[in-house]
Amino acid sequence: MAAPHPMSFSPHASPESRSGNRPKILIASLGTRGDVQPYTALARALTDAGANVVISTGEGFEDSIAAAGARARPLPINYQTLLQDADVRAALFSLSGKYKAARATLALQSKVAKALWGICLEEKPDLILFNLKATVTTLAARRLGIPALPTALQPIMAPTGAFPIGLFGLPDLGRTLNRFSYRAGKWLMRLGLAPLIKQVRAEAAAECALPGSLIDGHMPDGSKALSLQAYSRALVPTPSDWPMEAVSCGYWFTEPDSAYRPPPDLGAFLEAGAPPVYLGFGSMPSRDPAAITKTVLDALILSGHRAILATGWGGLTRQDLPGTLAQKVFLLDKAPHSWLFPRCLGVVHHGGAGTTHEALRWGKPSLVCPVFGDQPFWGNRVSAINAGPPPIPQKKLPPRPLPRPWTG
């Protein structure tokens, strides 16, 4: 049965959007760059198709949202700044840390939920698309009488016996327990989100019924909302037992910027020798950045590769480079992956969904060094399709030569 296209929900269009014949779509995604960039790519496609798109997310993404032809409604939080907080950093590596950080940021996260609720009611969109950290939008959709569709950049919503939920680094548990892992994950998500939206839920309950789970979205006619599974079928083949409402739509890639010009020193480095290996561990902080840095440098000395090192995880400076690497390693602040990866030999990364898809998009072998969350899942998927070696958790990285699937 063909799934209805999100742009087809015109019967529920607000008077404002009907008068202009441009459906308004509000996209809500909370998190760091990897949680936002795919949605700007989606926004670009939707605006090209004639929609009026609004993206509500944390501060710091206004320029990329505008470049996608969408309008930004920033929320009162900067996730990149928040990640520098000592308690939040600790939360990434221990259960007690997660609990402590959750308590410390509860007021802030509740403020964000309240602000997002208000933005939805002000904008009066015809359709809401949200990631699972923004389930407060389901309440707004119920108030407005419009569809709200959940989206996911990793397998965490649609239950299947083929593999467990793409969180927690779980191994294959067998078909029954694999399916159960999604139910357990959904319960944990509801438990974690409940205190953040408590105030908004009380306000919404006074005006409309609140049946069902907010994670599942909302359809005004009472049917099940589509859930958009935004990851590659080459990495995660569509299971035969997925529910009908689960729609596999592929990863939302940002198109390369033909006008981008690299800094002169980066361009000169790329032209001066063989294609380098890219090494970067995303925006998430490491438990011990100094140790990770030393391990990476030791591995490069042993392997002899030229390399581009993204410096985000530990503030590495050129003065930290041993003399043997001074001419063979470029320290990178930032550059678009869609421009850089085609010029690299291979990619060593943390296993975020965005970096994983971007590396494979350009046919580059990947070594995934995961820490938590969905990263082990993507590392295992990369290895399963023979696009790279088995993942090596960051805490187990030894100073060995880098694997050489990209030689020859």
ABEGO torsion letter per residue (X at the ends): XBBBBAAAAAAABBAAAAAAGBBBBBBBBBEBAAAAAAAAAAAAAAAAAGBBBBBBBBBGAAAAAAAAGBBBBBBBBBAAAAAABAAAAAAAABAAAAAAAAAAAAAAAAAAAAAAAAAAAAAGBABBBBBAAAAAAAAAAAAAGBBBBBBBABBAABBBAABBBABGGBBBAEAAAAAAAAAAAAAAAAAAAAAAAAAAAAAAAAABBBBEBAAAEBBAAGBBBBBBBBBBAAABBBBAABBAABBBAEBBBBBBBAABBBBAAAAAAAAABBBBBBBBAEABBBABAAAAAAAAAAAAAAAGBBBBBBAAAAGBBAAABBAAAAAABBBBABBBAAAAAAABABBBBAGBAAAAAAAAAAGBBBBBBBABEAAAAAAAAAAAAGAEBBBBBAAABBBBBBBBAABX
